[in-house]
Each structure stands twice: as structure tokens, then as C-alpha cells.
Amino acid sequence: EVEQPVVQQVVAPQPPVYYPVYYRRRCFSGDTVVITAQGNKTMRQLQIGDYVLTKEGDSVRYTTVKSFLHRLPNQATDFLWLQLSDGNSLKITPYHFVYRTQCNSKRPTIHMLYANELQEGDCLFTVNSTLGSGKAYLLSKKAVTEFGAYAPLTESGDIIANNVYVSCHGHLRPSHLAHTFVYWMQAIQRWFSGEKSQKRIDLPFGTHFFLEILEYIIPLS
């Protein structure tokens, strides 16, 4: 009796699967540029402990990067690409907080809202090449998908990204609440890991989920 050959099944390799970042996550694209005390850096290069430029009143100052809510270099992410009248542009996720103002008012007010709530013609705070305070109109916004998602959390709760003044937050409008929560999450992570240096500590898994819960408990306005 002749033995029949054993036929092995060949499983075809599966194509890469697209897993978009959770739709309420608040992040910048990896090529977003911030101004640090050591010069310009992209979000990919930014580290905990860096001093980054932010806005305070009509002037600018440096604030410390305390942690990262997200640092996902290989994650496919849906962004809104904002194009401004002064030539600046910024890619941020739809539920990231931005600051809207009035370009022609002598006493402008500041209104915090989600990026996806912006309309063409809205006015945003910017800085110019000499780091002077400015404003620019939103010309357009469109959806784009890129790999990489970064959400630094600064001591002041805001940051200048691609010369546009925006919040670091999207979960809680009162930034001190998010800072307090993040501080204790970091402390717990360091205690369990034995790591004393904050430069290598990212927020532990589950932080995003609990920030989402806080958002539903605490009203946004």
C-alpha cells in the first residue's frame, strides 16, 4: 500500500489591520513642532522634563512637560488638519481642546472648545517668527489619517504647537483636576515599578479610561 503524501495547508499572510486610535483620544501628530529651551523639537523627539513654549497673557513663557497621556508612534490615528490664514497648520484629533477668540476685538475673550467644533473663519491664538503674540483665521479643516499619536501634559496645561496656542487636554476643562489625577497615577506607577526618575515613566494603562469617566462626572461648562 502506497502512503499518501501529507498535504500541509498554507495559510496566506493576513494584510495589516487598521486600528484607529480610540475616537475620543486627544493627541498631536508626530511631526508637530514645539519650541523648547534647547530649540525646536517634534512630538516624536519630545521628552518628559523638556521645557516647551506656551502662552501667558500677551507674552510667552516656558512650561515643563510632566508626562505623556499617550505616546503611540505606530498607531494609525485620525486627525483634523487645520489650515490658518498666517500659513501655520496643525494636525490634532477631533476631541482635542483649542482656544477660540476674536481677531478684531480690542477686548477678546477666550472660549475653549473641541477642534471638531471649529468653523471656517474662527480665530485662534498664534505666535510669529519672533515669538510675538498673534491671531489667525481658520481657513479650512479636513480629516487625515497618519501613524503616530502624542499627548504631552505640561505643567501649565497648554502648549504652543506648530505656532498655535492649544490645550494639552481633552478630558477635563479644569486642568488642575487632570493634573492631580495624573500626579497620583504617576506616583502609583513609580511605587510599583521602583522607578524614581520621571523621565522614563509614561502614564500606566487605564489612565485614559478613568479620565473618560471623570469627563462624564464633571460637566464641561
N, C-alpha and C positions, 0 to 999 in steps of 0.2 A: 504494500500500500504506500502510495507516494504522499509524503507530507505536504500539506498545503502551506504555501508561504503566509506568514503573518503580515497582514497589511496594517500599517500604522496610520492612524488618522493624523493628518497635518492640519493644525489649527492656524488659520490665517491671522497674522497680527492685526490687532484692532487699531483703528485710527485714534489719534489723541482726542480726548473728550474735553469739551469746553465746559468749565465750571465757573460761571461768573461770580465775582465777589458778591456776597450777600447784599441784596439791593439797598439795605439801609446803612451799609458801611460808609464811613466818611473818610476819604483819602485823597491824596495828590498822586499824580503820575510820577514815575521815577525820574523823568527828565526835567521836572520842575526845579527851578533855580532859586536858592535863598542866598542872602548876603550874610556871611559870618564874619567874626572878628579876624579870621585868617584869610578872608577872600570869598569868592563865590563858590558854592557847592551845590550839586544836585541832591535831590532827596535820596538817591541811591548812596551818596557819599556821606550824608549827614549822620552824626553820631550823638549819642547821649552825652551831655556835658558841653556841647558846642554852644557858642553864643551867636544867636541869629537876630537879624534886624526886625523890629516891629515898630508900630506907630504909637505915639502917645500925644494926644492933642494935635498941635500943628507941627510937632517935631518927631524925630525918630530916635530910638534907643535900642540897646541890645537886651535880649532876654535869653534865659538858659533853656536848652532842650532837656526836659526832665525824664521823658520816657517816649516810647512809641506805642500807640494803641494798636497799630498794625504795621508790619514790615514784611511784605509778601512779594519778593522780586519776581516770582514766576507765576503769579496769579493773574489770569485773564480778568480784566476789570472794565466795566462800563463807565465812561466819563462824559461830562459835558465840557465841550471845548468852547470857552468864552473868548470872543474877539472884541477888543476895545478900540476906541477911537484914537488913542495915542500910540497904537501899534503894539501894545502889550497883549498877550493872550495867556490863558490859564486853563489847565485841564484838571477838573475836580469832579468828584462823584456827586450825583444829583442831590443827596441829602446832607451836603456839607454846608455849614453856615457861612454866609457872606454878609458884608456890611453895605447897605444901600444908603445913599444920601441924595442931596440935590446939588447939581453942578452950578446953578446960577443963583443960589440963595446966599445972602450975606450972613444968615444965621442957620446954617444947615443942621438938620437933625440926622441921627443915625438910627437905622432900622435893621435889625438882624432878621434874616430870612434864609430859607433853603435856596441853594443855587438853582434848582429847577423851578423856583417861583419868580426868578428874574425875567423881566421883559425887555425887549429891544428898546433902547432909549433910556433905560435905568442908568443911574450914575454910581460909580464905585470909586473908592479912595485908591490912589496910586502914589508911587514915588518916581521922580525923574532921575536922569543920569547923575545929577549932583546930590541925590538923596533928599531933594526938596519935596515937600508935600504937594500932591496934585489930585486931580479928579479926571475921570474919563467916562464916556458913554459906552454902554454895551451896544455893539453893532450887530452881533449875531451870537447864537449858541447852537451847537449841533452835537449829536451823540457820536462818540467814537469809542472803539474798544482797543485797549492796549494791554500789554503784560507789565505787571508791577503795580503795587498799591502801598502807599506810605502815609502814615498818620502820626507825625510827631506831636507831642504835647509839650508846650512851652510853659515856663513859669507864669507868664502874663496871660496865657490862654489864647493868644493870637500870634500872627506871623505875617511877614511880607513875603509873598511867593510870586515869582515872576513879576516883581514890582507892583503887585496888587495886594492890598491890605485885607486879610481874611481871618476868620476864626480858626482855631485848631479843633473846634468842637462841632459836633452834630448831634450829640446825645442830650446834652443839658445846656440850656442857655445860661444859667448862673454858673460860671466857670469854676467858682470856688468849690462847688459841690462835686464836680468831676475831679478836681484836684485832690480833694480829701479822699474820695473813693480810690483814686489811682494810688495815692500815697500808701494807704493801708494794704492794697493788693500787692504793691511792690515790697512792702515790709514783710508780708507773709511769705512771698516768693523767696526773698533773701534768707529768711529764717529757715525755711525747709531746705534750701539749696546750699546754705552755708556760704553763699557768695556775698561779700561785703561791698564790692565795688558796683556802683550803679551803671557803670559804662557798659557792662555786658548783660544787664538784666532787661529783658522785654517783659511786657505785661503777661501774666500767666493765662493759660487757656480758660475761657469762661468769662473774662472781664467784659468782653463785648456784650455777651448775653445779659449780664447784670446791669450794664449801662442802659441797655434797651428797656429793661424792666423799670429802672428809675425814670426813664423818659415818660412812661405811661402813668407813673405815680405822681410826678411833679409836672404841673401844667406848663406849657411853653410860653404862655403870655398871661 
